[in-house]
Amino acid sequence: MRPRSLVFLAVLLWCTGIAVPHVQAQQYDFPSRPAGPVLDQANLLSGADQARLAQKLTAFEDTTSTAVVVVTLPSLNGAPISDYAFSLGRAWGVGQEGKDNGVVVLLSEGDREVFIATGYGVEGALPDAIANRIIEAVMTPAFRKGDFYAGLDRGTDAIIQATKGEFDAEAARAASSEDDGIPYALLFTLLIFAYFFGQSFFRGGGGKKSRRSTRRGGGGAGGSW
């Protein structure tokens, strides 16, 4: 059938009230939204841990209208974590209607990945660069030790601070280095050495290209541990 005939047929069906089939975007089998802001399907948190997180995030939403939800999954089953996090936020309606001020903190234990997805309403206070620093300096050091509650608790504290303009990325990075038992100055020196070594390595053709996440919604940043 020629293109003009297809257009004419679509207009005719619309005018007669018959639905025109359309291609649907990829859908995920999302879990049901819980009553509170924490869903721990990976069973990484105790009941008391979940209650403490939920109490903090509920109080924050009550006073600011900005909603932060924490979700842990056993696995993403091959789904890109960024797309899943943004899609979950839209499906659940995280944030206040008309303000798009929701934040989704998604952790996949099996994939060893974490992502912070932000709506447009909080992207100014929590841009990708800050979200990335929160993941790298605050959350993943605790995850590497197997302390998932500490990582999520400190990470959500940092998100709350960022929305108030109070997050200090350098202080967080220094504190993270001290927690790991490595002096910050030594870590900085090692990072510089690794940078120049990596530059030489990539010029020689080795290594892999960095992976960029797909963004759908406001902003966001992800990382692994």
MORA-V422639 format. One record per backbone hydrogen bond with DSSP energy under -0.5 kcal/mol. CO is the residue of the C=O (numbers start at 0). NH is the residue of the N-H. Records with the same first field share a line. If there is no record, write none. Layout:
CO = NH, NH
This chain:
1 = 5
2 = 6
3 = 7
4 = 8
5 = 9
6 = 10
7 = 11
8 = 12
9 = 13
10 = 14
11 = 15
12 = 17
13 = 16
18 = 20
27 = 29
36 = 69
38 = 40, 71
39 = 42
45 = 49
46 = 50
47 = 51
48 = 52
49 = 53
50 = 54
51 = 55
52 = 56
53 = 57
54 = 58
55 = 59
56 = 60
57 = 61
58 = 62
59 = 63
60 = 64
64 = 66
66 = 102
68 = 104
69 = 38
70 = 106
71 = 40
72 = 108
73 = 109
75 = 78
79 = 83
80 = 84
81 = 85
82 = 86
83 = 87
84 = 88
85 = 89
86 = 90
87 = 91
88 = 92, 93
95 = 98, 99
99 = 120, 121
100 = 66
101 = 118
102 = 68, 104
103 = 105, 116
104 = 70
105 = 114
106 = 72, 108
107 = 111, 112
108 = 111
111 = 224
112 = 107
113 = 222
114 = 105, 116
115 = 220
116 = 103
117 = 217, 218
118 = 121, 122
119 = 122, 123
121 = 125
126 = 130
127 = 131
128 = 132
129 = 133
130 = 134
131 = 135
132 = 136, 137
133 = 137, 138
134 = 139
138 = 141, 142
139 = 143
140 = 144
141 = 144, 146
142 = 145
145 = 147
146 = 150
147 = 151
148 = 152
149 = 153
150 = 154
151 = 155
152 = 156
153 = 157
154 = 158
155 = 159
156 = 160
157 = 161
158 = 162
159 = 163
160 = 163, 165, 166
161 = 164
166 = 168
167 = 171
168 = 172
169 = 173
170 = 174
171 = 175
172 = 176
173 = 177
174 = 178
175 = 179
176 = 181
177 = 180
182 = 186
183 = 187
184 = 188
185 = 189
186 = 190
187 = 191
188 = 192
189 = 193
190 = 194
191 = 195
192 = 196
193 = 197
194 = 198
195 = 199
196 = 200
197 = 201
198 = 202
199 = 203
200 = 205
201 = 204
213 = 215
218 = 117
220 = 115
222 = 113
